[in-house]
Amino acid sequence: MSNFKIHTIESAPADSKAILEGAKAQMGTIPNLLGTMAESPSTLKAYNLLNEQFTNSSFNAEELTVVWQTINVEHECHYCVPAHTAIAHSMKVDAALTDALRNGEAMPTAKLQALHDFTLSIVRNRGNVSEDDLKAFFAAGYAQQQVLEVILGLSQKVISNYVNHVAKTPVDPMFESFAWSKK
């Protein structure tokens, strides 16, 4: 059992309060992940900024979901897989895509498969991808910009996935119906 505190707006350090207030205004609640990160205002701010930048990258909703969930599943994040399933639903991403990602199945298109494969290569090889990996990614229609944006998405997910592993962040009630564990 973890002893990491899940902050409320009232208990959070002063420099974390504005982000928690924004989350509550947007979602009606403060997700446990953000409440946990609030202990370190710098970590919370960095995560929030990376999320904003990645969400505003060149990737569409399906592609964002592929990058996020590929990393979440590879990292076996008990919190982020269900959270990003709910997020994908709110972004109107086809449930078949989220199910495939959660279950380690093939992507519905060759382009999304190339994104999934490249993201896995980045994670598994710690960025040391091969020329063949890059060629396959570029052949699918992606460019150098998207290589860098996969790395941006990974940066965001390393923070959240690792915080959830260390803190054993409890899954929020709003994500519980999407609970996940590695098969």
C-alpha positions as CSV (number, residue, x, y, z in Angstrom):
1,M,0.0,0.0,0.0
2,S,1.2,3.4,-0.9
3,N,1.6,6.3,1.5
4,F,1.5,9.0,-1.2
5,K,-1.0,11.7,-0.4
6,I,-3.7,12.5,-2.9
7,H,-4.1,16.3,-2.5
8,T,-7.3,18.3,-2.6
9,I,-7.3,22.0,-3.6
10,E,-7.2,22.8,0.1
11,S,-4.3,20.5,1.0
12,A,-2.1,21.1,-2.1
13,P,1.0,23.2,-2.0
14,A,0.2,26.8,-3.2
15,D,1.9,26.4,-6.5
16,S,-0.3,23.3,-7.4
17,K,-3.6,24.8,-6.5
18,A,-4.3,26.6,-9.8
19,I,-3.8,23.4,-11.9
20,L,-6.1,21.4,-9.5
21,E,-8.7,24.2,-9.6
22,G,-8.6,24.0,-13.5
23,A,-8.9,20.3,-13.5
24,K,-11.9,20.4,-11.1
25,A,-13.6,23.1,-13.2
26,Q,-13.0,21.1,-16.4
27,M,-13.8,17.6,-15.1
28,G,-15.9,18.2,-12.1
29,T,-13.3,16.4,-9.9
30,I,-9.6,16.2,-9.4
31,P,-8.2,13.0,-10.8
32,N,-6.1,11.0,-8.3
33,L,-3.1,11.3,-10.6
34,L,-3.1,15.1,-10.5
35,G,-3.9,15.0,-6.7
36,T,-0.8,12.8,-6.2
37,M,1.4,14.9,-8.5
38,A,0.4,18.1,-6.6
39,E,2.9,17.2,-3.9
40,S,5.5,18.4,-6.3
41,P,4.3,21.6,-8.1
42,S,7.2,21.3,-10.6
43,T,6.1,17.7,-11.5
44,L,2.5,18.7,-11.8
45,K,3.3,21.7,-13.9
46,A,5.6,19.7,-16.2
47,Y,3.1,17.0,-16.7
48,N,0.3,19.5,-17.4
49,L,2.5,21.4,-20.0
50,L,3.6,18.2,-21.7
51,N,-0.1,17.1,-21.9
52,E,-1.1,20.4,-23.4
53,Q,1.7,20.4,-25.9
54,F,1.2,16.7,-27.0
55,T,-2.6,17.2,-27.3
56,N,-1.9,20.2,-29.5
57,S,0.6,18.3,-31.7
58,S,0.0,17.3,-35.3
59,F,-1.6,14.0,-34.2
60,N,-5.4,13.5,-34.5
61,A,-7.5,11.9,-31.8
62,E,-6.8,8.4,-33.0
63,E,-3.1,8.9,-33.3
64,L,-2.9,10.6,-29.8
65,T,-4.7,7.5,-28.4
66,V,-2.4,5.1,-30.2
67,V,0.7,6.8,-28.8
68,W,-0.7,7.2,-25.2
69,Q,-2.2,3.7,-25.0
70,T,0.8,1.9,-26.7
71,I,3.0,3.4,-24.0
72,N,0.5,2.9,-21.1
73,V,0.1,-0.8,-22.1
74,E,3.8,-1.3,-22.6
75,H,4.5,0.2,-19.1
76,E,1.6,-1.8,-17.7
77,C,0.1,1.3,-16.1
78,H,-3.0,0.2,-14.0
79,Y,-4.2,3.8,-13.9
80,C,-3.5,5.3,-17.3
81,V,-4.9,2.5,-19.4
82,P,-8.4,3.0,-18.0
83,A,-8.0,6.8,-17.8
84,H,-7.0,7.0,-21.5
85,T,-9.8,4.6,-22.5
86,A,-12.2,7.1,-21.0
87,I,-10.4,10.0,-22.6
88,A,-10.5,8.2,-26.0
89,H,-14.3,7.7,-25.6
90,S,-14.7,11.4,-24.8
91,M,-12.6,12.2,-28.0
92,K,-15.0,10.0,-30.0
93,V,-12.3,7.5,-30.9
94,D,-13.7,4.2,-32.1
95,A,-14.0,1.7,-29.3
96,A,-12.5,-1.0,-31.6
97,L,-9.3,1.0,-31.7
98,T,-9.1,1.3,-27.9
99,D,-10.0,-2.4,-27.4
100,A,-7.2,-3.4,-29.9
101,L,-4.7,-1.2,-28.0
102,R,-5.7,-2.6,-24.6
103,N,-5.6,-6.2,-25.9
104,G,-2.4,-6.1,-27.9
105,E,-4.2,-6.6,-31.2
106,A,-3.5,-5.3,-34.7
107,M,-4.4,-1.7,-35.4
108,P,-7.3,-1.1,-37.9
109,T,-5.1,0.7,-40.5
110,A,-1.6,0.3,-41.8
111,K,-0.8,3.9,-40.8
112,L,-1.9,3.4,-37.2
113,Q,0.0,0.1,-37.1
114,A,3.1,1.9,-38.2
115,L,2.6,4.5,-35.4
116,H,2.0,1.8,-32.9
117,D,5.1,-0.2,-34.0
118,F,7.3,2.9,-34.0
119,T,6.1,4.0,-30.6
120,L,6.9,0.6,-29.2
121,S,10.3,0.7,-30.8
122,I,11.0,4.1,-29.2
123,V,10.0,2.8,-25.8
124,R,11.6,-0.6,-25.9
125,N,14.9,0.6,-27.4
126,R,15.1,3.8,-25.3
127,G,15.1,5.9,-28.4
128,N,17.7,3.9,-30.2
129,V,15.5,3.0,-33.2
130,S,16.9,1.5,-36.3
131,E,17.1,3.0,-39.8
132,D,14.5,0.3,-40.8
133,D,12.2,1.6,-38.0
134,L,12.5,5.1,-39.3
135,K,12.0,4.1,-42.9
136,A,8.8,2.2,-42.1
137,F,7.5,5.1,-40.1
138,F,8.2,7.6,-42.9
139,A,6.8,5.2,-45.5
140,A,3.5,5.2,-43.6
141,G,3.2,8.9,-44.1
142,Y,4.8,10.3,-41.0
143,A,7.8,12.8,-40.9
144,Q,10.5,14.0,-38.6
145,Q,8.0,16.2,-36.8
146,Q,6.0,13.1,-35.7
147,V,9.2,11.3,-34.6
148,L,9.7,14.2,-32.2
149,E,6.1,14.2,-31.2
150,V,6.2,10.5,-30.3
151,I,9.1,11.4,-28.0
152,L,7.0,14.3,-26.5
153,G,4.1,11.9,-25.8
154,L,6.5,9.4,-24.2
155,S,7.9,12.2,-22.0
156,Q,4.4,12.8,-20.7
157,K,3.6,9.2,-20.2
158,V,6.9,8.5,-18.4
159,I,5.9,11.0,-15.8
160,S,2.3,9.7,-15.3
161,N,3.1,6.0,-15.6
162,Y,6.0,6.1,-13.3
163,V,4.2,8.2,-10.7
164,N,1.3,5.7,-10.8
165,H,3.7,2.8,-10.3
166,V,5.5,4.4,-7.4
167,A,2.4,5.9,-5.7
168,K,0.1,3.0,-6.6
169,T,-2.4,5.7,-7.5
170,P,-6.0,4.4,-7.1
171,V,-8.1,4.4,-10.2
172,D,-10.8,7.1,-10.0
173,P,-14.4,6.0,-9.9
174,M,-15.0,7.7,-13.3
175,F,-12.4,5.3,-14.9
176,E,-13.2,2.1,-13.0
177,S,-15.5,0.7,-15.7
178,F,-12.5,0.6,-18.0
179,A,-10.2,-1.2,-15.5
180,W,-7.3,-3.1,-17.1
181,S,-4.6,-5.5,-16.3
182,K,-2.1,-7.2,-18.5
183,K,-3.2,-10.6,-19.9
